[in-house]
């Protein structure tokens, strides 16, 4: 693997962060700076932590630490999506995103296990 760009978790988290960003721009103006801002930051944090962890891949413990941060940010993003879903009654719109973030969380967890057990 030559780059973090080859990681499935990177590709998925990047695409989801873009979807989150676009979705939040459709929220009411007051929500852009409240829950909208929170969910944008947490979704982008997933991507950033994957990239930073990969940059430290020589140090297995550091790599794992940043992958755990990415997983935590994924959980945080799900929470913010659920809050938006409930407060703005966007059931169907956000259900798919929540499902996608749950899948991302599983993939990050599997990748953490891979790094723990198989990484040089």
Order of alpha helices (4+ residues) and beta strands (2+ residues): alpha-alpha-alpha-alpha-alpha
